[in-house]
């Protein structure tokens, strides 16, 4: 990825806003939460993210509720990048599946043309990696095929194993975790449809 890559924020024209409770790609008169909840069985709640809480004191929690994050505190809480291969083909389709159909979210999406879309501030706890949500920043890479190079990368169930690379730092235990959501978008008789949503693990 080039350092001059185009970056589109959730506030920018053409961006994808995971803060909104409305569905992004449904007809406008049917995009409100009440209608969305009735029409899409996997949508459980209007927000697709929440506060990072793990490892914070009561005083710190009170401070960040008002947006009082500073960089040292965020660095203490977030120590992992989770990189997903979305199998949706484009960031547009990925956001549609996550936001409109599955009640999920991710901080960044990397599209086929190299554009980076940011859908949430990294201070938010996006719902993309269950038990790793509280400590991670989530990234979806537009991709149509599972990332499996040899049979040795497969588990006994046939699914790709999670690969974790730990930097050689005695004082920091940051990790980069890569895995493939082979079935984030799966073929069906009507194009692409989502599988059952994973637990959001909201602890």
C-alpha positions as CSV (number, residue, x, y, z in Angstrom):
1,X,0.0,0.0,0.0
2,X,1.5,3.3,-1.1
3,X,1.9,6.1,1.5
4,X,0.0,8.4,-0.9
5,X,-3.1,6.2,-0.8
6,X,-6.4,8.0,-0.9
7,X,-8.1,8.0,2.5
8,X,-11.9,8.6,2.9
9,X,-13.3,9.2,6.3
10,X,-16.8,8.5,7.5
11,X,-17.6,12.2,7.3
12,X,-16.4,12.6,3.7
13,X,-18.5,12.4,0.6
14,X,-18.5,8.8,-0.6
15,X,-17.5,7.6,2.8
16,X,-19.0,4.8,4.9
17,X,-20.3,5.9,8.3
18,X,-20.6,3.1,10.9
19,X,-21.9,5.6,13.4
20,X,-25.3,5.9,11.6
21,X,-28.1,3.6,12.8
22,X,-29.8,3.7,9.4
23,X,-29.0,1.1,6.7
24,X,-26.7,2.6,4.1
25,X,-28.0,0.8,1.0
26,X,-31.7,0.3,1.6
27,X,-34.3,2.7,0.1
28,X,-34.2,5.9,2.2
29,X,-37.8,5.5,3.4
30,X,-37.0,2.0,4.7
31,X,-33.5,2.7,6.2
32,X,-34.6,3.8,9.7
33,X,-33.9,1.5,12.6
34,X,-37.5,0.4,13.3
35,X,-37.9,-0.8,9.7
36,X,-34.5,-2.3,9.5
37,X,-35.0,-4.3,12.7
38,X,-38.3,-5.7,11.3
39,X,-36.8,-6.5,7.9
40,X,-33.4,-7.9,8.8
41,X,-33.4,-10.7,11.4
42,X,-29.6,-10.4,12.1
43,X,-29.9,-6.8,13.2
44,X,-30.2,-6.8,17.0
45,X,-29.4,-3.2,18.0
46,X,-29.0,0.2,16.3
47,X,-25.4,0.7,17.1
48,X,-22.7,-1.5,15.5
49,X,-20.0,-0.6,18.0
50,X,-19.5,0.4,21.6
51,X,-17.0,1.8,24.2
52,X,-13.7,0.1,24.8
53,X,-14.0,-0.9,28.5
54,X,-11.5,-3.7,29.2
55,X,-8.5,-2.6,31.4
56,X,-9.9,0.8,32.3
57,X,-10.5,2.1,35.8
58,X,-13.8,3.7,36.8
59,X,-12.3,7.1,36.6
60,X,-10.9,6.4,33.1
61,X,-14.3,5.1,32.0
62,X,-15.9,8.3,33.1
63,X,-13.4,10.4,31.2
64,X,-13.6,8.5,27.9
65,X,-17.4,8.6,28.0
66,X,-17.1,12.2,27.1
67,X,-14.6,11.5,24.4
68,X,-11.6,12.1,26.7
69,X,-9.2,9.6,25.0
70,X,-5.6,10.6,24.7
71,X,-2.9,8.8,22.7
72,X,-1.1,7.1,25.7
73,X,-4.3,5.7,27.0
74,X,-5.3,4.4,23.6
75,X,-1.9,2.8,23.1
76,X,-2.3,1.0,26.4
77,X,-5.6,-0.4,25.5
78,X,-5.1,-1.2,21.8
79,X,-2.3,-3.6,21.0
80,X,-3.6,-5.6,18.0
81,X,-4.5,-5.3,14.3
82,X,-6.9,-7.8,13.0
83,X,-6.8,-8.1,9.2
84,X,-9.8,-9.7,7.5
85,X,-10.0,-10.8,3.9
86,X,-13.6,-10.0,3.3
87,X,-14.5,-12.2,0.3
88,X,-17.0,-9.5,-0.7
89,X,-15.0,-8.2,-3.6
90,X,-15.3,-4.5,-2.9
91,X,-15.4,-2.3,0.2
92,X,-18.9,-1.1,-0.8
93,X,-20.2,-4.7,-0.7
94,X,-18.3,-5.4,2.5
95,X,-19.9,-2.4,4.3
96,X,-23.3,-3.4,3.0
97,X,-23.0,-6.8,4.5
98,X,-21.5,-5.6,7.8
99,X,-23.7,-2.6,8.5
100,X,-26.9,-3.3,6.7
101,X,-27.2,-7.1,7.2
102,X,-25.0,-8.4,10.0
103,X,-24.9,-5.8,12.8
104,X,-21.1,-5.7,12.6
105,X,-18.4,-3.0,12.0
106,X,-14.7,-2.5,11.3
107,X,-12.4,0.5,11.6
108,X,-10.8,0.4,8.1
109,X,-11.6,-1.0,4.7
110,X,-9.0,-1.3,2.0
111,X,-10.6,-1.3,-1.5
112,X,-9.4,-2.8,-4.7
113,X,-8.1,0.5,-6.1
114,X,-6.1,1.1,-2.9
115,X,-8.5,3.6,-1.3
116,X,-8.7,3.3,2.5
117,X,-12.1,3.9,4.0
118,X,-12.3,4.7,7.7
119,X,-15.7,4.0,9.1
120,X,-15.1,4.7,12.9
121,X,-12.6,6.4,15.1
122,X,-10.1,3.9,16.4
123,X,-11.1,4.9,20.0
124,X,-14.4,2.9,19.3
125,X,-14.8,-0.8,19.9
126,X,-15.8,-2.1,16.5
127,X,-17.5,-5.5,16.3
128,X,-15.4,-7.6,14.0
129,X,-13.3,-10.1,15.9
130,X,-15.4,-11.3,19.0
131,X,-13.0,-11.7,21.9
132,X,-10.3,-9.4,20.3
133,X,-12.7,-6.5,19.8
134,X,-11.6,-4.6,22.9
135,X,-7.9,-4.7,22.1
136,X,-7.9,-4.4,18.4
137,X,-8.2,-2.2,15.3
138,X,-10.1,-4.1,12.5
139,X,-9.2,-3.9,8.8
140,X,-11.2,-5.5,6.0
141,X,-9.2,-6.1,2.7
142,X,-11.3,-6.4,-0.4
143,X,-10.8,-9.9,-1.7
144,X,-12.8,-12.6,-3.4
145,X,-10.8,-15.7,-2.6
146,X,-9.6,-17.3,0.6
147,X,-6.0,-16.6,1.4
148,X,-4.6,-20.2,1.5
149,X,-1.3,-20.9,-0.1
150,X,-0.6,-24.5,0.8
151,X,-2.4,-27.4,2.5
152,X,-0.2,-26.8,5.5
153,X,-2.1,-23.6,6.3
154,X,-5.3,-25.5,6.8
155,X,-6.7,-26.8,10.1
156,X,-8.2,-30.2,10.4
157,X,-11.6,-28.7,9.6
158,X,-10.4,-27.3,6.3
159,X,-10.5,-23.6,7.4
160,X,-7.5,-21.4,7.3
161,X,-5.6,-21.2,10.6
162,X,-5.1,-17.8,12.3
163,X,-1.5,-16.5,11.9
164,X,0.0,-14.3,14.5
165,X,3.2,-12.4,14.2
166,X,4.6,-10.9,17.4
167,X,7.2,-8.1,17.2
168,X,10.4,-8.6,19.2
169,X,9.7,-6.0,21.8
170,X,10.2,-6.8,25.5
171,X,7.9,-4.0,26.7
172,X,5.0,-4.3,24.3
173,X,3.0,-7.3,23.2
174,X,1.4,-6.0,20.0
175,X,0.1,-8.5,17.6
176,X,-1.0,-8.6,14.0
177,X,-3.5,-11.3,13.4
178,X,-4.5,-12.3,9.9
179,X,-7.4,-14.6,9.0
180,X,-9.9,-15.1,6.3
181,X,-13.6,-14.7,6.6
182,X,-14.3,-17.2,3.9
183,X,-18.0,-16.9,4.3
184,X,-18.6,-13.2,5.0
185,X,-20.2,-13.1,1.6
186,X,-21.2,-16.4,0.2
187,X,-22.9,-17.4,-3.1
188,X,-26.6,-18.0,-3.1
189,X,-29.4,-18.2,-5.6
190,X,-29.9,-14.4,-5.3
191,X,-26.3,-13.2,-5.4
192,X,-24.4,-12.7,-2.2
193,X,-25.9,-13.5,1.2
194,X,-24.4,-13.5,4.7
195,X,-24.0,-16.5,7.0
196,X,-25.1,-16.3,10.7
197,X,-23.4,-13.5,12.5
198,X,-20.7,-14.3,15.1
199,X,-21.1,-13.2,18.7
200,X,-20.1,-9.6,19.2
201,X,-18.5,-10.5,22.6
202,X,-19.4,-7.2,24.1
203,X,-17.3,-7.6,27.3
